[in-house]
Amino acid sequence: MDSSLAKVAQRASGFSLVLSVLLIVFGVLAIMLPVAMSLGVVIVVAWLLIISGVVQGVHSFRCEGIGSKIWRLLVALIYVSMGIYLRVNLHIGLAALTLAMIIFCVSQGIFTIGAYLMTRSSGASGWMLFDGFITLILGIMIWRHWPASSFWVLGTFAGINMVVSGMSRLGLTLAVRRALKMSAQAA
């Protein structure tokens, strides 16, 4: 391997290693502080809606035709107003996002179980059934305690996602570093 390419790869893997550890640490913090993280998720979604609405509004003036322009302006207005509403009413935003997550989990669980039923003759389809049941049960468990579960669910899920992403990124980074080391030794 070219020495300059090896240096770049080593530097990139070092950055990835730091990012992996930070993801794991912040994920654990999010799991330990689920209410604060849940509120943070709603704030981020609210700002994303506001920014998206502003971009949509600016883009609407570049469109051809009055119907397209009016439609895009209306969509932009809805985005901005929903973002502002969520930002001002965080608890309603928590309940709404948790309900959306419940609907997502239940439907994903049902569709995954359905996909298992269509592919059950393949060797690895048992994992698909397991995934479908776990996702469905998770959605039902959250729904049974909704809206009270809204305060902790989003933050906990975000934290778990960060920990799992950090761990998988860490494993991948360590594998790349081992491959770089073996490549350097072979050369």
Secondary structure, 3 states (H helix, E strand, C coil): CCHHHHHHHHHHHHHHHHHHHHHHHHHHHHHHCHHHHHHHHHHHHHHHHHHHHHHHHHHHCCCCCHHHHHHHHHHHHHHHHHHHHHHHCHHHHHHHHHHHHHHHHHHHHHHHHHHHHHHCCCCCHHHHHHHHHHHHHHHHHHHHCCCCCHHHHHHHHHHHHHHHHHHHHHHHHHHHHHHHHHHHHHC
